[in-house]
């Protein structure tokens, strides 16, 4: 936990790869322990966000795809819609607009199903960003 916290601190203040490395190391430890899968999904999503900040888009996409696979197995994973929206945003950065549209659409559907207006709103913003890039 300390490793993850310190990694996040480094990312915020230094935008450093060292912070990302510490967050990934923390994820690896979490996966070895009997940690709730929801925490793993959230950690992968957070790592992908840092990858985005460091312009490591492919790496971020990989973490989000893994997070989605884990999250799909969790029936009460309401945050999964946000993971899809984040995936859509990374696809946009790579100009993969069809994939971005599908990901944001999946996030929007999950937001509607979970009655989560925040996720729904973020997905709608994602669609607007895609439209502006088209």
DOVO-266813 format. One record per residue (C-alpha): residue number from 0; residue in one letter; x, y, z. Coordinates in steps of 0.2 Angstrom, whole numbers, plus 5000, padded with zeros to 4 digits. Example, Ala and Ser with C-alpha at 12.3 -4.5 7.8 and 13.67 -1.06 7.14 Angstrom:
BEGIN
n res u v w
0 a 5062 4978 5039 .
1 s 5068 4995 5036 .
//
This chain:
BEGIN
n res u v w
0 x 5000 5000 5000 .
1 x 5014 5012 5004 .
2 x 5022 5008 4988 .
3 x 5006 5012 4978 .
4 x 5004 5029 4988 .
5 x 5022 5034 4985 .
6 x 5021 5029 4967 .
7 x 5005 5040 4965 .
8 x 5014 5054 4974 .
9 x 5029 5053 4962 .
10 x 5017 5054 4947 .
11 x 5008 5069 4953 .
12 x 5023 5079 4957 .
13 x 5036 5073 4945 .
14 x 5026 5064 4931 .
15 x 5039 5051 4932 .
16 x 5041 5033 4926 .
17 x 5047 5028 4943 .
18 x 5029 5032 4950 .
19 x 5022 5021 4937 .
20 x 5034 5007 4941 .
21 x 5029 5008 4959 .
22 x 5011 5007 4955 .
23 x 5013 4992 4944 .
24 x 5024 4984 4957 .
25 x 5010 4987 4969 .
26 x 4997 4979 4957 .
27 x 5008 4964 4955 .
28 x 5009 4961 4974 .
29 x 4990 4964 4975 .
30 x 4987 4950 4962 .
31 x 4998 4938 4972 .
32 x 4988 4941 4988 .
33 x 4969 4937 4991 .
34 x 4964 4955 4986 .
35 x 4946 4958 4980 .
36 x 4946 4959 4962 .
37 x 4937 4976 4962 .
38 x 4953 4983 4969 .
39 x 4963 4975 4955 .
40 x 4951 4983 4942 .
41 x 4953 5000 4950 .
42 x 4972 4999 4951 .
43 x 4973 4994 4933 .
44 x 4962 5009 4928 .
45 x 4973 5020 4939 .
46 x 4989 5014 4931 .
47 x 4981 5016 4913 .
48 x 4977 5034 4918 .
49 x 4995 5037 4923 .
50 x 5001 5029 4906 .
51 x 4989 5042 4898 .
52 x 4998 5056 4907 .
53 x 5015 5049 4902 .
54 x 5009 5046 4884 .
55 x 5011 5028 4885 .
56 x 4995 5024 4876 .
57 x 4997 5006 4871 .
58 x 5002 5001 4889 .
59 x 4987 5010 4896 .
60 x 4976 5001 4883 .
61 x 4983 4985 4888 .
62 x 4979 4988 4907 .
63 x 4962 4994 4903 .
64 x 4958 4978 4892 .
65 x 4964 4967 4907 .
66 x 4954 4977 4919 .
67 x 4938 4975 4908 .
68 x 4941 4956 4907 .
69 x 4943 4955 4926 .
70 x 4928 4967 4929 .
71 x 4916 4957 4917 .
72 x 4917 4943 4930 .
73 x 4911 4954 4944 .
74 x 4892 4957 4943 .
75 x 4893 4972 4955 .
76 x 4907 4981 4947 .
77 x 4898 4997 4944 .
78 x 4914 5006 4940 .
79 x 4917 4996 4924 .
80 x 4908 5009 4914 .
81 x 4921 5021 4918 .
82 x 4935 5009 4913 .
83 x 4927 5007 4896 .
84 x 4926 5026 4894 .
85 x 4944 5028 4899 .
86 x 4948 5015 4886 .
87 x 4938 5025 4873 .
88 x 4948 5040 4877 .
89 x 4965 5031 4875 .
90 x 4959 5025 4858 .
91 x 4955 5043 4853 .
92 x 4973 5048 4857 .
93 x 4978 5035 4845 .
94 x 4965 5040 4832 .
95 x 4956 5023 4833 .
96 x 4939 5032 4832 .
97 x 4929 5016 4829 .
98 x 4936 5007 4844 .
99 x 4934 5023 4854 .
100 x 4916 5024 4849 .
101 x 4912 5006 4854 .
102 x 4921 5008 4871 .
103 x 4912 5024 4875 .
104 x 4896 5016 4870 .
105 x 4899 5001 4881 .
106 x 4903 5013 4895 .
107 x 4887 5023 4892 .
108 x 4876 5007 4892 .
109 x 4884 5001 4909 .
110 x 4881 5019 4916 .
111 x 4863 5018 4911 .
112 x 4861 5000 4918 .
113 x 4870 5005 4934 .
114 x 4860 5021 4935 .
115 x 4876 5030 4937 .
116 x 4874 5048 4929 .
117 x 4892 5052 4931 .
118 x 4898 5037 4920 .
119 x 4884 5041 4908 .
120 x 4889 5059 4907 .
121 x 4908 5055 4904 .
122 x 4903 5043 4890 .
123 x 4892 5057 4882 .
124 x 4907 5069 4883 .
125 x 4918 5055 4875 .
126 x 4906 5054 4861 .
127 x 4907 5073 4859 .
128 x 4926 5072 4858 .
129 x 4925 5058 4845 .
130 x 4913 5069 4835 .
131 x 4926 5084 4836 .
132 x 4940 5072 4830 .
133 x 4930 5065 4815 .
//
